Amino acid sequence: SAAAMLADLQRVARGLDVGAPPADSWATEVLPSVGAARTAATAPLAAVHTPVGTPTHSGVAATSTSLPAVATEDEAAHEATKARKRRTAIIASLVLIALLLIGGSVWALTRGAGTTATVAVPNVVGLSQADAKSQIEAAGFTWELNPDKVASDTVDAGSVASTDPAGGTQAEKGATVRVTISSGPDSVTLPDNLVGMSPDDARKAVEALGLKWEVNSSKVASDTVPEGKVAQTNPSPGSKVKAGQTITAYLSSGSDQVEVPDLEGMSQDQARSALKAVGLELGNVTSVDSDKDKDRIVSQDPATGTKVKKGTTIAVSVSNGKNGQVEIPSIVGIGRDDAEAQLKALGLNVTVEEVADSQPAGQVLSVEPGEGSKVDKNSTVKLKVSKGSQGASPSPSPTKSN
């Protein structure tokens, strides 16, 4: 039996006798004993190899037996060595066969005893972490939570996104099931009402979606969004963006359109300040003759109240203070002295021509240019004055009154 063989092998390993036939019996079956071999071989060899007629010291032929005897002993020893080698090879083969038989038996017994029943891993994808853990442990598995979450467009944030092994897979009881939790969708939609929000409110709305927020230092003009509010974003509101993406906001600098202020009567410095306050610039300045004070603005282009874009330049005309026009007052019928006084007060020069007339002497009969006319300052106005009807004499040449 295998057990008996194993026992014999163990005894051989320790150098003890075994229950197998003695080694001498194996040799007896193969070769005769050394003594027998010597006896059997010596007689014929002596007869064959004895030289005939070979003289000796005694006078008889000598029979040589020493060489055959030595050869017979060597052959017997050689045969015995071969027998031992065959015996050793047989024993080694038996040992190998026994070891294979024993090893196979042990493997079969061990494999049969170590087999563990397998069960299906529960499908917990989409469940909350608590419910998933309860089901996995109830099925006899060990729970392990993956510290890294994974984005999912189909599983809500906080729920189970996947397991390893996957749900439905057969696994040995007690095996570890590694669970990964969803961080939510991989893409989100930006709110469509970010424009017009304050930067702080817009930031909160964006960060609530798992996105990052930044405000660009550059501002943009807007006729509809008040200054300081969100005028636009990149990507634009309502866009689908990847989770964790950065959203850049641009704030409004206010309306791009402003009204041109009234600059008339201002100095150039005053006009420049007024324009800068609304985002405009002073443009070309032209000097013109005007009855306005010198260096004062008398007109502008575009006109007061016109809506223009910020940065537009406004051209102005400035009085040079020369040749201002005045209006000839109503002076016909009044005395010469009063008429001259009024005209000089307007910056005009006066000449007087006296003529004979039925009107009282000294009364203004006419003025040239006529009453209501616009004339330049320092221009000359001609008066005709009556010298009365009695003692009429040729009219004297007009004299200039300064």
C-alpha positions in Angstrom: 0.0 0.0 0.0 1.0 3.7 -0.3 1.3 3.9 3.5 3.6 0.9 3.7 5.7 2.2 0.9 5.9 5.6 2.6 7.1 3.9 5.8 9.8 2.0 3.9 11.0 5.1 2.2 11.2 6.9 5.5 13.3 4.0 6.9 15.6 4.1 3.8 16.1 7.8 4.4 17.2 7.1 7.9 19.5 4.3 6.9 17.4 1.5 8.4 16.4 -1.9 7.0 13.1 -2.1 5.2 10.6 -4.8 4.7 11.7 -5.4 1.1 13.8 -8.6 0.3 17.4 -8.4 1.5 20.0 -7.0 -0.9 21.9 -10.3 -1.0 18.9 -12.2 -2.4 18.8 -9.6 -5.3 22.4 -10.4 -6.0 22.0 -14.2 -5.7 19.4 -14.2 -8.4 21.7 -12.3 -10.8 25.2 -13.6 -10.1 26.8 -16.6 -8.3 28.9 -16.0 -5.2 32.4 -14.9 -5.6 33.7 -18.3 -4.3 31.6 -20.3 -6.7 32.5 -18.1 -9.6 36.2 -18.6 -8.8 35.8 -22.4 -8.6 33.8 -22.6 -11.8 36.2 -20.5 -13.8 39.5 -21.8 -12.5 39.4 -25.4 -13.6 38.9 -24.9 -17.3 41.2 -21.9 -17.4 44.0 -24.0 -15.8 43.6 -26.7 -18.5 43.5 -24.3 -21.3 46.3 -22.0 -20.3 48.9 -24.6 -19.0 51.8 -24.6 -21.4 52.9 -28.1 -22.6 56.5 -29.0 -22.4 57.4 -25.9 -20.6 60.3 -26.7 -18.4 60.5 -25.8 -14.8 63.1 -26.1 -12.1 61.6 -29.5 -11.1 61.7 -30.7 -14.6 57.9 -30.9 -15.1 55.6 -28.6 -17.0 54.2 -25.8 -14.9 50.5 -24.9 -14.9 49.8 -21.1 -14.5 46.7 -20.3 -12.4 47.4 -16.9 -11.0 46.1 -14.7 -13.9 42.8 -16.6 -14.3 42.1 -16.3 -10.6 42.7 -12.5 -10.6 40.5 -12.0 -13.7 37.7 -14.0 -12.1 37.6 -11.9 -9.0 37.5 -8.6 -10.9 34.6 -9.8 -13.0 32.7 -10.9 -9.9 33.3 -7.5 -8.3 32.2 -5.7 -11.5 29.0 -7.7 -11.6 28.3 -7.0 -8.0 28.8 -3.2 -8.6 26.4 -3.4 -11.5 23.8 -5.2 -9.4 24.1 -2.5 -6.7 23.5 0.3 -9.3 20.5 -1.5 -10.7 19.1 -1.9 -7.1 19.7 1.8 -6.4 18.0 2.9 -9.6 15.0 0.7 -8.8 14.7 2.1 -5.3 15.0 5.7 -6.6 12.2 5.0 -9.1 10.0 3.5 -6.4 10.6 6.5 -4.2 9.7 9.0 -7.0 6.5 7.0 -7.7 5.6 6.9 -4.1 6.2 10.7 -3.7 4.0 11.4 -6.7 1.2 9.2 -5.3 1.4 10.7 -1.9 1.6 14.3 -3.3 -1.5 13.7 -5.4 -3.4 12.3 -2.5 -2.5 15.2 -0.3 -3.4 17.8 -3.1 -6.8 16.1 -3.6 -7.6 16.0 0.1 -6.4 19.6 0.6 -8.3 21.0 -2.4 -11.5 19.3 -1.4 -11.3 20.5 2.2 -10.4 24.2 1.2 -13.2 24.9 -1.3 -15.3 27.9 -0.2 -18.8 28.6 -1.4 -19.2 31.7 -3.6 -22.2 34.1 -3.7 -23.2 37.0 -6.0 -22.1 40.5 -5.1 -25.2 42.7 -4.5 -25.9 45.3 -7.1 -25.8 48.5 -5.0 -25.2 51.1 -7.7 -27.4 54.1 -7.1 -28.0 53.4 -3.4 -26.9 55.6 -0.6 -23.6 54.7 1.1 -25.4 53.5 4.2 -27.8 51.2 2.3 -25.1 49.8 0.1 -22.9 49.0 3.1 -25.8 47.2 4.8 -26.5 45.0 1.8 -22.8 44.1 1.1 -22.1 43.1 4.7 -25.4 41.2 4.9 -24.2 39.1 1.9 -21.1 38.1 3.8 -18.6 40.5 2.2 -16.2 43.0 3.7 -16.9 46.7 2.9 -14.2 49.0 1.7 -14.8 52.6 0.7 -12.7 54.2 -2.1 -11.5 57.6 -0.8 -11.6 59.0 -4.4 -15.0 59.9 -5.8 -15.9 59.7 -9.5 -18.1 61.9 -11.7 -21.3 60.4 -13.1 -24.0 61.8 -15.3 -26.4 59.0 -14.2 -25.8 58.7 -10.4 -26.6 61.4 -8.0 -23.7 62.8 -5.9 -23.2 60.8 -2.7 -24.7 57.6 -4.1 -22.7 54.5 -5.1 -21.3 54.8 -8.6 -19.5 51.4 -8.9 -18.2 48.4 -7.0 -15.3 46.1 -7.5 -16.2 43.2 -8.0 -19.2 44.5 -9.9 -22.7 43.7 -8.9 -23.8 40.1 -9.9 -20.2 38.8 -9.9 -19.6 35.5 -8.0 -17.1 35.9 -5.2 -16.1 34.0 -2.1 -17.8 35.0 1.1 -15.6 37.3 3.2 -14.0 38.8 0.1 -13.6 42.6 0.0 -15.9 44.7 -2.1 -14.5 48.2 -2.9 -17.1 50.8 -3.3 -16.7 54.1 -5.2 -19.1 57.1 -4.5 -20.4 59.5 -7.2 -19.4 63.1 -7.1 -22.3 64.0 -9.4 -22.6 64.8 -13.1 -19.4 65.5 -15.1 -21.1 68.6 -16.6 -23.4 71.2 -15.2 -25.5 74.0 -16.7 -24.6 77.6 -15.8 -27.5 79.7 -14.4 -29.1 81.9 -17.1 -29.7 84.8 -14.8 -26.1 85.7 -13.9 -26.1 88.9 -15.9 -27.3 91.8 -13.7 -26.4 90.0 -10.4 -23.9 91.5 -8.0 -20.5 89.8 -8.2 -21.0 88.2 -4.7 -24.4 86.7 -5.6 -23.2 85.4 -8.9 -20.2 83.8 -7.2 -22.3 81.9 -4.7 -24.6 80.6 -7.5 -21.6 79.4 -9.5 -19.7 77.8 -6.6 -22.9 75.9 -5.5 -22.6 73.9 -8.8 -19.0 72.9 -8.0 -17.5 75.5 -10.3 -14.8 78.1 -9.8 -15.3 81.9 -10.0 -13.1 84.8 -11.0 -13.7 88.4 -11.9 -11.7 89.9 -14.8 -10.2 93.4 -14.2 -11.5 94.6 -17.5 -15.0 96.2 -17.5 -17.5 96.4 -20.3 -20.0 99.1 -21.2 -23.7 98.3 -21.0 -26.8 100.3 -21.7 -28.9 97.8 -19.7 -26.7 96.6 -16.8 -25.9 99.1 -14.0 -22.3 99.8 -13.3 -20.6 97.3 -11.0 -23.0 94.4 -11.8 -22.2 91.3 -13.9 -22.4 92.3 -17.6 -21.2 89.0 -19.1 -19.5 85.7 -18.3 -17.2 83.3 -20.1 -18.6 80.7 -20.8 -21.9 82.5 -21.3 -25.0 81.9 -19.0 -26.9 78.8 -19.8 -23.9 76.9 -21.2 -23.0 73.3 -20.3 -19.6 73.2 -18.6 -17.4 70.5 -17.0 -17.5 70.2 -13.3 -14.7 72.2 -11.6 -14.3 74.6 -14.6 -13.5 78.3 -13.9 -16.1 80.9 -14.9 -14.8 84.4 -15.7 -17.1 87.4 -15.1 -16.9 90.9 -16.5 -18.5 93.7 -14.7 -20.4 96.6 -16.2 -18.9 100.0 -16.4 -22.3 101.5 -17.0 -24.0 102.8 -20.1 -21.8 103.5 -23.1 -24.1 106.4 -24.1 -24.0 109.7 -22.3 -25.6 113.1 -22.9 -23.5 116.0 -24.0 -23.6 118.7 -21.3 -24.3 122.4 -21.9 -20.9 124.1 -22.3 -22.0 127.6 -23.4 -20.5 130.4 -21.3 -17.8 128.1 -19.8 -14.1 128.6 -20.1 -12.1 125.9 -21.8 -10.9 124.5 -18.5 -14.4 124.4 -17.1 -15.7 122.6 -20.3 -12.9 120.1 -20.1 -13.8 119.1 -16.5 -17.5 118.9 -17.3 -16.9 116.6 -20.3 -14.4 114.3 -18.4 -17.0 113.8 -15.6 -19.3 112.0 -18.1 -16.6 110.2 -20.1 -16.2 112.7 -22.9 -13.2 114.7 -24.1 -12.7 118.3 -25.3 -12.0 118.4 -29.0 -11.1 121.2 -31.4 -11.4 124.8 -30.1 -12.1 127.6 -32.6 -11.9 131.3 -31.9 -14.8 133.4 -33.3 -16.0 137.0 -33.2 -18.8 137.3 -30.7 -20.5 139.7 -28.4 -19.8 137.2 -25.6 -17.0 137.7 -23.2 -13.6 136.8 -24.4 -12.5 133.1 -24.1 -16.0 132.0 -23.3 -17.6 129.2 -25.2 -20.3 130.5 -27.6 -21.3 127.1 -29.3 -20.5 123.4 -29.3 -20.8 120.3 -31.6 -22.5 117.9 -30.9 -25.2 120.1 -29.3 -26.3 120.1 -25.7 -28.4 116.9 -24.8 -27.2 114.8 -27.7 -26.5 111.1 -26.8 -23.0 110.0 -27.8 -20.6 107.1 -26.9 -18.2 107.6 -24.1 -14.9 108.8 -25.3 -16.4 111.1 -28.0 -14.7 114.5 -28.5 -16.7 117.7 -28.4 -15.7 120.6 -30.5 -16.4 124.2 -29.2 -16.2 127.8 -30.5 -14.8 130.4 -28.2 -15.3 134.2 -28.3 -12.3 136.3 -29.1 -13.9 139.4 -27.6 -13.7 141.5 -30.8 -16.4 143.1 -33.0 -19.3 142.1 -30.8 -22.6 143.1 -32.4 -25.1 145.3 -30.8 -28.6 146.4 -31.7 -29.4 150.0 -32.6 -31.9 151.3 -30.0 -35.0 153.4 -30.7 -33.6 156.9 -30.6 -35.6 158.8 -33.3 -37.5 161.7 -31.8 -35.4 162.1 -28.7 -32.9 164.8 -28.1 -29.5 164.6 -29.6 -27.7 164.3 -26.3 -29.7 161.3 -25.1 -29.3 159.5 -28.4 -25.6 160.0 -28.5 -25.3 158.7 -24.9 -27.2 155.5 -25.6 -25.1 154.7 -28.7 -21.8 155.3 -27.0 -22.9 153.0 -24.2 -23.2 150.2 -26.7 -19.6 150.8 -27.9 -20.6 152.7 -31.1 -19.2 155.8 -32.6 -21.6 158.6 -33.5 -21.6 161.2 -36.3 -24.2 164.1 -36.3 -25.6 166.0 -39.3 -27.8 169.0 -38.5 -30.5 169.9 -41.0 -33.3 172.6 -41.2 -36.5 171.0 -40.3 -39.9 171.9 -38.8 -39.0 169.7 -35.8 -37.6 171.4 -32.8 -33.9 172.1 -32.9 -31.8 169.2 -31.4 -34.3 166.5 -32.1 -33.1 163.3 -33.8 -34.8 163.0 -37.1 -33.2 159.7 -38.2 -30.4 157.1 -37.5 -28.3 155.1 -39.9 -28.3 152.0 -39.7 -31.9 152.1 -38.7 -33.4 151.2 -35.3 -33.2 147.5 -34.5 -30.3 146.8 -36.8 -27.4 144.6 -35.6 -24.0 146.3 -35.9 -20.5 145.5 -34.8 -19.1 147.2 -31.8 -16.9 150.2 -32.6 -18.8 150.7 -35.8 -20.1 154.3 -36.6 -23.8 155.3 -36.4 -24.9 158.4 -38.3 -27.6 160.7 -36.7 -29.6 163.5 -38.4 -30.6 166.2 -36.0 -33.0 169.2 -36.6 -31.7 172.7 -36.2 -35.2 174.2 -36.5 -37.0 176.1 -39.3 -36.1 179.8 -38.6 -32.8 181.2 -39.9 -32.3 178.1 -42.0 -28.9 178.1 -43.5 -26.9 175.5 -45.5 -26.4 172.3 -43.5 -23.0 172.0 -42.1 -20.9 169.0 -42.8 -21.5 166.1 -40.4 -19.2 166.1 -37.5 -18.0 163.0 -35.7 -18.8 162.7 -32.1 -16.5 160.7 -30.0 
